[in-house]
Amino acid sequence: MRLMLRVIWLFSVAFALLPGCAPPILNRPAPHFALPLISGGKGTISNHSLKGKPTVINFWASWCGPCALELPAFDDVATRYKGRVNFVAIATSDSIAAALKLVHDNHIRMPVAFEEGDKIANLFGTTNLPTTIILDERGYVVDRLNGAVAADTLIDIIENTLRTVARRRAKHSKER
């Protein structure tokens, strides 16, 4: 019976990771969410409060080894782009206590939100952790990165997104 359950679990994980199994979210408005901040701010954070600047959303959990390694690097990148790019780390499928411990142990300064369960993560097509979502200034999903992302790769994606935003704004101002 245990072997059967393991086989079923392995097939379900493999199926979830197949391309096209996650909901199609690229080039669409981000799904609505509003989550409580547990660190790096007070109140709640929502997709509506993030519009106006490109945004990096990182879904993670304290029990996820790659997440624990990636989070401090993302925080450093968030500091580098403060004022130009929004960052939010969303702890999902975790406990508040464990998430806060990881945040405090690593001196994370960027806003950290918490969701009980994984409903919001699933709306963004998260099939594994960590998953990083990039939104443009309009709140459209322009990239989804499954798995750990190196800081240099994240910086390249942010720079490309900022160039696209600048071109869009320049074109818009010429049309006026």
JOJO-V659003 format. One record per backbone hydrogen bond with DSSP energy under -1.0 kcal/mol. CO is the residue of the C=O (numbers start at 1). NH is the residue of the N-H. Records with the same first field share a line. If there is no record, write none. Layout:
CO = NH  NH
This chain:
1 = 5
2 = 6
3 = 7
4 = 8
5 = 9
6 = 10
7 = 11
8 = 12
9 = 13
10 = 14
11 = 15
12 = 16
13 = 17
15 = 18
18 = 21
25 = 28
28 = 141
33 = 47
35 = 45
36 = 114
39 = 112
43 = 37
45 = 35
50 = 53
54 = 86
55 = 135
56 = 88
57 = 133
58 = 90
59 = 131
60 = 92
61 = 64
64 = 68
65 = 69
66 = 70
67 = 71
70 = 74
71 = 75
72 = 76
73 = 77
74 = 78
75 = 79
76 = 80
77 = 81
81 = 84  85
86 = 56
88 = 58
89 = 113
90 = 60
91 = 115
95 = 99
96 = 100
97 = 101
98 = 102
99 = 103
100 = 104
101 = 105
102 = 106
103 = 108
104 = 107
111 = 89
112 = 38  39
113 = 91
117 = 93
118 = 122
119 = 123
120 = 124
121 = 126
122 = 125
130 = 147
131 = 59
132 = 145
133 = 57
134 = 142  143
135 = 55
136 = 139
137 = 52
139 = 30
140 = 136
141 = 27
143 = 134
145 = 132
150 = 154
151 = 155
152 = 156
153 = 157
154 = 158
155 = 159
156 = 160
157 = 161
158 = 162
159 = 163
160 = 164
161 = 165
162 = 166
163 = 167
164 = 168
165 = 169
166 = 170
167 = 171
168 = 172
169 = 173
170 = 174
171 = 175
